[in-house]
Each structure stands twice: as structure tokens, then as C-alpha cells.
Amino acid sequence: MSAKIISHAKSLLILALAVLSVYLTMHLWFVYFTDRNFVPYLQARLAPAVPDWEHELVRPFRIVHGVGDGYFGIAYSEITEHELWRNGRAIITAVLQSGSFVSQQETDMAEILGAPVVIFEYAFYMNTTVFAQAFGRRVGSLLLERDLDNFHAVAVHPGQGRIFFIGEDYTWEYTLGVPHLPVALTDAGVRFVHVNGLEFAPQFDDEFSYNPVSAHSPYRTFGQLHLAFIRGQVEHFFDNPATVTHGRVGYAEIFTFSNLNTVVRYLPWDVVEYTSFRTIGRAAATGLAADFSAAYAFVYNDPNVTNEFFLAGYEQRGRGYVFWFGYVINNFPMVMTEPWYTGPHCLSPLVHPIEVVVDHGRVVYYRKIAYNFDVNTRAVEQPQEPTGHEFGFPIVSGIEIRLQH
């Protein structure tokens, strides 16, 4: 190897080491020593890269299906990958593109349920424009031109090509004009009968039993709360955990973790609360779909949320939106029968297990019950004479699993 080549190689090595030295010095100064991490500041000024979870916004929270014999199956779990929803998405897309309007009339559930049917139901009233845009139709005029502003369920008669958008009092019927739609009804499993509207009652025999649900907290070690352990469970909320300070506040022992931009608190009655104080740039993404995507991604990426969750409702609040999420456990939804207070002086209790507030595509506030839930397969219990069309069993104070359909 010539002396000239060796000289060039040494020069390139020195240059690379110099660049690395500058980078490490800046990283050490701006991040570890002073907490002046300018990268998040720049990210706050620019539009964040919001992942596209729009398809989850229009995912139903349950699917009711029957073959026309008066009995129905209901699915809550793994809706996104459910065969009925995959086929249903294709049908809805086709209706929005080329469906024909048939009629608007008062809702007649006997007619809708009297034939083989699949119903995609939402836990809130779905906005028609948002719904159409999620399926690739920018304005949704096919529905809006018939004064269909919102609805809470879509019913499909697979063998007849009839599609019903069910509102509060009225139903809008459309047709694809084809003799058969590609939907294969699945095994009903637990059977239900129709009660009223979109309410269904489970049918139990004398030998019916169930496994109780257990609650466990990922923030406790050996059943106790310890500052250092909780810190390890909330560090993912911070870009740089090395900058976090922590401590206990007040007689109620609120565990607090914070840096320049973020505060996370573990509140007395087992609620985790996240607050972001970063500057929000006006160029950031906004709108219901973008804000929902940010909220869904935030919950999805929380390693301490292990239960399946679904959108239980939302509302516009100031410049952004607040979203509420519920849990699904063993193909049943978790219902909070009472508000969950965060502590003795709480004025705004949780009404769903998870709440997320988003402003211009950035999560600014997040709180959740500090528990996960699973079925205890080692225990079997008998129901206590259920009344009406529901029964429940307590798992922790103020919350229960209610088998309500």
C-alpha cells in the first residue's frame, strides 16, 4: 500500500473521529447535563408524523350475526381481523361507491333481524363524513344527500344485497343490486336472543358457569407501590429517562415523575396520569382522523396496556379532541358501573378505563386505570340468578365486568 493511500486513510479516520467527538459532546451537553434536548423542541414546532390508524376509527366495537332463526352470536374480540369485518369492509366500500338508495323509514328491527344478517355496531354515533372518508370517499355524498348525518350501526343482509344504516330513530336502506354478497356467517358460540333495539340477552342453561376476572397492576411489586419500581414502569413516557426527577407529594402519596416537558403522576386511587407541556406547532396535523390516530398510537404503544381496547366515544374539546377507550376481556366488554375517582379530591373521575386528549395531532393528556384484567381459568363460579338481560360480578372497587348485550 502506497504512502499516499495510507495518508488519505489516516485523514478520513481523523475526520470521522472529529465528527463523532462533536456529536457526543453535543448529546452529552444538551441532553444529559442540562435537559435542553432541542430535538423534541424542533419536533414540537414541526408537524409530528402521526401513524395512520384511521381504519381503527371506523372499526365497530362489536359484530352481531345470525342466520334468521332468532338466535345470534356476538363478537367483541379481534374485530380488526375478524372474517365478518374483512368482508363487511368490502361491502361498505362497494355501497359507498355504487350503492342505490332504497328508502328511509322508521327503524324496524324485526325486519332487519328476520333474515340472515350481520350487524356492525359502534359504541357511539358515527359521523357520516368521517366514515366515508375512512373508506376512501372524500365527501360521502351518497349518504349525506339523504340527510344521513350519523348512525350507530350498519346491518347487511348477505343473501339479498340489502344494507341498512341504523340511526337513532330511522334506518336508511341501500342495495348493491346483486343476488349474493360474499359473507359466510360463523358459528354463534354463546347464543343470544333479541330483547329490544340493539339489545340482546344471553341464553344460559342450568349448568352454566363462568371464570371470574382478575385485576392486576403492573405498577406494583409484591402487591406494594414503590417509587423506584413505578419509575421503571413510566420511563417510556419520556424521550430521555436520564433527565427524569421523581418524588412523593402530599399525605396521599402521589408519585410524581417529571422533566422539562413531561409530568407523569401515579394518583392515590390507582390512576396513571400523563401531561405534556411541549410547544405545539400550528403546522401540526389536526382533525378528527389525525387526532384519533395519535391517541390510538399512544395507547397502543403503552407497554402496560395489555388488554384489547376499542373506541368507546369522543368529543371535540377546544382545539382538539378527547377520546375514551374501553377494554374487551374474553370476548366481553368491560363496563364501568360507577365513575372511577383518582383520589379523595377528584372532580373529574374516569368514566372509561382510558382517556386521551389530543391537540393538533399531539397527545397532551392521558390517564388510565392502573390495572390490567384477565380471566382466571383456575376458578369457576355460578351466576347469582341474573335478572333481566344482564348480570355482573365485581373485580375491584367501582368496576365490574357486566355481561350486557
SVG drawing of the C-alpha trace seen along z (x, -y; Angstrom):
<svg xmlns="http://www.w3.org/2000/svg" viewBox="-91 -28 96 56">
<polyline fill="none" stroke="black" stroke-width="0.4" points="0.0,0.0 1.5,-3.4 2.2,-6.1 -0.3,-8.3 -3.2,-5.9 -2.2,-5.5 -2.1,-9.2 -5.6,-9.6 -6.9,-6.8 -5.5,-8.5 -7.1,-11.8 -10.5,-10.1 -10.2,-8.4 -9.3,-11.6 -12.3,-13.4 -14.7,-10.6 -13.3,-10.7 -13.7,-14.5 -17.4,-14.3 -18.1,-11.6 -16.5,-13.7 -18.6,-16.8 -21.8,-14.7 -21.1,-13.0 -20.2,-16.3 -23.4,-18.0 -25.5,-15.0 -24.0,-15.0 -24.4,-18.7 -27.9,-19.2 -29.4,-16.0 -27.8,-14.5 -26.3,-17.6 -28.8,-20.3 -32.0,-18.6 -32.0,-21.0 -32.9,-18.5 -33.5,-20.6 -34.7,-17.6 -38.1,-17.4 -38.4,-21.1 -37.9,-21.0 -40.4,-18.1 -42.9,-20.2 -42.5,-23.0 -42.9,-20.7 -45.9,-18.5 -45.4,-15.1 -45.5,-12.0 -48.9,-10.7 -49.4,-7.0 -52.4,-6.1 -54.9,-4.4 -58.0,-5.7 -59.2,-2.2 -59.5,-1.7 -61.7,-4.8 -64.4,-3.1 -63.9,0.4 -67.1,1.5 -66.9,2.3 -68.9,5.5 -70.4,7.7 -73.9,9.3 -74.6,12.1 -77.5,14.6 -78.9,16.9 -82.5,15.9 -83.6,18.4 -84.0,15.9 -80.6,16.7 -77.5,14.6 -73.8,14.6 -71.8,11.6 -68.1,10.9 -66.1,8.3 -62.6,9.7 -60.1,9.2 -62.6,7.3 -60.0,5.9 -59.0,9.4 -62.5,10.9 -63.6,12.5 -67.0,10.9 -65.5,7.4 -63.0,8.0 -65.9,8.9 -68.0,6.2 -65.4,3.6 -65.5,4.7 -69.3,4.5 -69.4,1.0 -66.8,-0.2 -68.9,1.0 -72.0,-0.6 -70.3,-4.0 -69.1,-3.8 -72.1,-2.4 -74.9,-1.6 -78.5,-2.6 -80.8,-4.3 -84.0,-2.4 -85.8,-4.2 -85.7,-6.0 -88.1,-4.7 -88.6,-4.2 -86.3,-1.5 -87.9,1.9 -85.6,4.3 -87.9,7.3 -87.4,6.8 -83.7,6.4 -83.2,9.4 -85.7,11.6 -83.2,12.7 -79.6,13.9 -77.8,10.7 -74.5,9.2 -74.6,6.0 -71.6,3.8 -72.3,1.7 -70.5,-1.3 -70.3,-2.4 -71.1,-6.0 -72.9,-7.7 -70.6,-7.6 -70.2,-10.8 -71.1,-10.0 -68.4,-12.2 -65.6,-10.7 -66.9,-7.2 -67.0,-7.8 -63.5,-9.4 -62.1,-6.4 -63.4,-4.2 -61.8,-6.4 -64.8,-8.6 -63.8,-12.2 -67.3,-13.7 -69.7,-10.8 -72.4,-12.4 -74.2,-9.2 -75.2,-9.1 -75.3,-12.9 -77.6,-13.6 -80.2,-11.6 -79.7,-13.6 -77.9,-10.7 -75.6,-12.7 -74.7,-9.9 -75.6,-6.4 -74.6,-3.8 -74.8,-0.5 -74.6,0.9 -76.6,4.1 -76.1,6.3 -78.4,9.0 -75.7,11.1 -78.1,13.1 -80.2,10.2 -77.7,7.3 -79.5,5.1 -77.6,2.7 -79.1,0.7 -77.6,-2.3 -79.3,-2.4 -79.7,-5.8 -81.4,-6.9 -85.0,-6.6 -84.7,-5.9 -82.9,-3.5 -81.6,-4.2 -81.6,-1.3 -79.3,-0.8 -78.8,2.0 -76.0,3.2 -78.3,4.9 -76.5,8.2 -78.1,11.6 -75.4,12.6 -72.7,10.9 -69.6,12.8 -70.2,13.2 -70.1,16.5 -71.9,16.5 -69.8,18.0 -70.6,20.3 -72.6,18.4 -70.9,19.9 -72.8,18.4 -76.3,17.8 -78.3,14.6 -81.9,13.6 -83.2,10.1 -84.6,8.0 -85.1,4.5 -83.4,2.2 -79.9,3.5 -80.0,5.2 -79.5,8.9 -79.8,11.3 -77.5,14.3 -79.2,17.7 -77.9,19.8 -78.8,23.4 -79.0,24.7 -75.3,25.9 -73.9,22.5 -70.8,21.3 -68.1,18.8 -64.5,18.0 -64.1,14.8 -61.9,11.9 -58.8,11.0 -57.3,7.5 -53.5,7.0 -51.3,3.9 -48.1,3.7 -47.1,0.8 -47.0,2.8 -44.2,5.2 -45.2,7.9 -48.5,6.0 -46.9,2.8 -46.2,-0.6 -42.5,-1.6 -41.2,-4.8 -38.3,-3.2 -40.4,-0.4 -43.1,-2.8 -40.4,-4.9 -39.2,-2.0 -42.8,-1.4 -43.3,-5.0 -40.0,-5.8 -41.3,-5.1 -43.3,-8.3 -40.0,-10.3 -37.7,-10.8 -34.7,-10.7 -35.3,-8.9 -31.9,-10.1 -33.4,-13.6 -36.4,-12.5 -36.7,-13.6 -39.1,-11.9 -40.6,-12.1 -43.7,-11.7 -46.2,-14.6 -48.6,-15.1 -50.2,-12.8 -52.0,-10.8 -48.6,-9.9 -48.8,-11.0 -45.8,-9.6 -44.5,-12.2 -42.0,-11.9 -41.1,-14.9 -38.6,-16.6 -38.8,-19.9 -41.6,-18.8 -43.5,-16.0 -45.1,-15.1 -46.4,-11.6 -48.2,-11.0 -49.4,-7.9 -52.5,-9.1 -53.8,-7.8 -56.6,-5.6 -54.6,-3.8 -54.7,-6.1 -51.7,-6.9 -51.8,-10.4 -49.5,-11.8 -49.3,-15.5 -47.2,-17.1 -46.1,-20.7 -44.3,-20.8 -45.0,-23.6 -47.5,-22.6 -46.7,-24.0 -49.6,-25.3 -48.4,-23.3 -49.1,-20.1 -51.7,-17.7 -55.3,-18.3 -58.8,-17.0 -60.7,-14.0 -58.9,-11.3 -55.4,-12.6 -56.1,-13.2 -57.6,-9.8 -54.6,-8.2 -52.3,-10.0 -54.5,-8.8 -54.7,-5.2 -51.0,-5.0 -50.3,-6.4 -52.4,-3.8 -51.2,-1.0 -47.5,-1.8 -48.1,-1.9 -46.4,1.4 -48.6,1.5 -51.8,1.7 -52.2,5.4 -55.9,5.7 -57.6,5.3 -59.2,1.9 -61.8,0.1 -63.0,-3.4 -65.9,-4.0 -66.6,-7.6 -65.2,-11.0 -66.0,-14.7 -64.4,-17.9 -62.8,-20.0 -61.2,-23.3 -58.6,-22.9 -58.6,-19.2 -60.5,-16.0 -60.9,-13.8 -61.2,-10.1 -62.4,-7.4 -61.4,-3.7 -62.9,-0.6 -61.5,2.9 -62.5,6.3 -61.9,9.3 -62.5,12.8 -64.9,11.6 -66.9,9.4 -66.6,5.6 -65.7,4.2 -68.4,1.9 -67.6,-0.7 -70.8,-0.8 -69.5,-3.8 -67.1,-6.7 -63.5,-5.9 -62.2,-8.8 -58.5,-9.4 -58.3,-10.5 -60.2,-12.0 -60.4,-15.4 -61.1,-14.4 -63.6,-16.5 -63.3,-14.7 -63.4,-11.0 -62.8,-8.5 -65.9,-7.2 -64.0,-4.7 -60.7,-2.8 -58.7,-5.1 -58.9,-8.8 -56.7,-10.6 -56.7,-14.3 -55.1,-15.3 -54.3,-18.8 -53.2,-19.1 -52.0,-15.6 -50.1,-15.5 -51.2,-13.8 -51.2,-16.4 -53.1,-14.5 -53.5,-10.8 -54.9,-8.9 -55.9,-5.3 -56.9,-2.9 -53.6,-1.3 -54.9,2.3 -55.0,5.0 -57.5,7.7 -57.6,11.4 -59.7,14.4 -58.9,16.7 -59.1,20.1 -58.4,21.9 -61.7,20.7 -65.2,21.4 -68.3,19.6 -72.1,19.9 -74.1,16.8 -76.4,15.4 -79.9,15.5 -79.4,12.9 -82.2,10.5 -83.4,9.0 -80.8,9.4 -77.6,8.8 -75.6,9.9 -72.2,8.8 -69.6,9.7 -67.2,7.3 -63.4,7.4 -62.1,4.3 -63.8,1.4 -66.1,-0.6 -65.7,1.6 -67.2,4.8 -67.5,7.0 -71.1,6.8 -72.4,9.3 -74.7,6.8 -75.8,7.1"/>
</svg>
